[in-house]
Amino acid sequence: MQNAERLYLDLMKKTISFALWPDPPIPMEALNDDRPPVKRFLVSTVAKVLDKAHLQIVKSQGDTEVQRREGRIWPGYADSMIGLARLDNLQTSIEAVLRDGVEGDFIETGVWRGGACVFMRAVLAAYGVEDRKVFVADSFAGLPRPDTDKYPADKGDSLYARSYLAVSKDRVAENFRKYGLLDDQVVFVEGWFKDSLPTAPIDKLSILRLDGDMYGSTIDALENLYAKLSPGGFCIIDDYALPACKAAVSDFRAKHGIAAEIVDIDWTGSYWRKA
Ligand SMILES: C[S@@+](CC[C@H](N)C(=O)[O-])C[C@H]1O[C@@H](n2cnc3c(N)ncnc32)[C@H](O)[C@@H]1O
């Protein structure tokens, strides 16, 4: 790779993860999910009044640079929460499939603001690849309520209540656009994974990146997509540190006799390469 492309991808990773700047304080109402109803009502009422005068009350998050770099927090401004090590892993995985001629498109299941998918598209642009697509799969409305009859491991999961995790398709598309990367190599797959993935227009994959946090979201993606992953393709698990996600991966691998070594990326990301 030429120096200019390498520098472009380096800058993209730092920009997408907001690593070039300290995180500014975030508006008080953005933290409303954590507040009891009366406080929540007061904060949003005051915020609305202040907004009319172009004023905001903000709160410093107090996160350290290391926490942000390692993708250990829910960031205020970054377009991806996965941190630099997992973005590096995404780049080296894509470079490996391009180098080795592994056939197939790329997908992330669970995209939030879309930053990791934007980065996938940027790597294709940097290498001048025009015959691979990036599938962007999400409800674009946050996580589902746990289906504990089907997936008991998700019992007690309350991420569905977090409005912070619900990012609209328009906002994700706008994020691609602002980096100059929204085109017909980007395909949105909207809906709950159990409904959207079985009929998604996907033929072959070379990068399967799972970031849906829950047992159900992880197993739904694996059951519907792993068979489409080409030999030599990468199965990347963002949430391996979460017990429910890890259990889904273990159950799926046991059921399908997958023995490929699982490699740690950082404190939570892991991957294996399909034999
Ligand atoms: C932790 S965020 C993903 C972070 C993202 N990969 C990044 O680069 O910052 C989890 C995302 O998964 C989505 N999600 C989780 N389970 C889902 C499901 N079963 N169906 C559709 N979307 C789901 C949520 O809407 C949310 O956008």
The ligand as an SDF file (V2000), in Angstrom:
LIG
                    3D

 27 29  0  0  0  0  0  0  0  0999 V2000
  -22.8810   -2.0240   20.5650 C   0  0  0  0  0  0  0  0  0  0  0  0
  -23.7840   -1.4000   19.2500 S   0  0  0  0  0  0  0  0  0  0  0  0
  -22.7190   -1.6570   17.8520 C   0  0  0  0  0  0  0  0  0  0  0  0
  -21.4700   -0.8000   17.8530 C   0  0  0  0  0  0  0  0  0  0  0  0
  -20.8700   -0.5910   16.4700 C   0  0  0  0  0  0  0  0  0  0  0  0
  -20.4510   -1.8260   15.8670 N   0  0  0  0  0  0  0  0  0  0  0  0
  -19.7480    0.4020   16.4440 C   0  0  0  0  0  0  0  0  0  0  0  0
  -18.8830    0.3080   15.5500 O   0  0  0  0  0  0  0  0  0  0  0  0
  -19.7300    1.3120   17.2860 O   0  0  0  0  0  0  0  0  0  0  0  0
  -25.0280   -2.6460   19.0290 C   0  0  0  0  0  0  0  0  0  0  0  0
  -25.9380   -2.4180   17.8430 C   0  0  0  0  0  0  0  0  0  0  0  0
  -26.5930   -3.6450   17.5600 O   0  0  0  0  0  0  0  0  0  0  0  0
  -27.9380   -3.4160   17.1710 C   0  0  0  0  0  0  0  0  0  0  0  0
  -28.6480   -4.6610   17.4530 N   0  0  0  0  0  0  0  0  0  0  0  0
  -28.4400   -5.5150   18.4900 C   0  0  0  0  0  0  0  0  0  0  0  0
  -29.2130   -6.5910   18.4050 N   0  0  0  0  0  0  0  0  0  0  0  0
  -29.9360   -6.4660   17.2670 C   0  0  0  0  0  0  0  0  0  0  0  0
  -30.9160   -7.3040   16.6180 C   0  0  0  0  0  0  0  0  0  0  0  0
  -31.2800   -8.4860   17.1420 N   0  0  0  0  0  0  0  0  0  0  0  0
  -31.4240   -6.8750   15.4560 N   0  0  0  0  0  0  0  0  0  0  0  0
  -31.0590   -5.6840   14.9190 C   0  0  0  0  0  0  0  0  0  0  0  0
  -30.1380   -4.8420   15.4930 N   0  0  0  0  0  0  0  0  0  0  0  0
  -29.5830   -5.2330   16.6550 C   0  0  0  0  0  0  0  0  0  0  0  0
  -28.3510   -2.1970   17.9700 C   0  0  0  0  0  0  0  0  0  0  0  0
  -29.3920   -1.4880   17.3410 O   0  0  0  0  0  0  0  0  0  0  0  0
  -27.0360   -1.3900   18.0330 C   0  0  0  0  0  0  0  0  0  0  0  0
  -26.9900   -0.4640   16.9650 O   0  0  0  0  0  0  0  0  0  0  0  0
  1  2  1  0
  2  3  1  0
  2 10  1  0
  3  4  1  0
  4  5  1  0
  5  6  1  0
  5  7  1  0
  7  8  2  0
  7  9  1  0
 10 11  1  0
 11 12  1  0
 11 26  1  0
 12 13  1  0
 13 14  1  0
 13 24  1  0
 14 15  1  0
 14 23  1  0
 15 16  2  0
 16 17  1  0
 17 18  1  0
 17 23  2  0
 18 19  1  0
 18 20  2  0
 20 21  1  0
 21 22  2  0
 22 23  1  0
 24 25  1  0
 24 26  1  0
 26 27  1  0
M  CHG  2   2   1   9  -1
M  END
$$$$
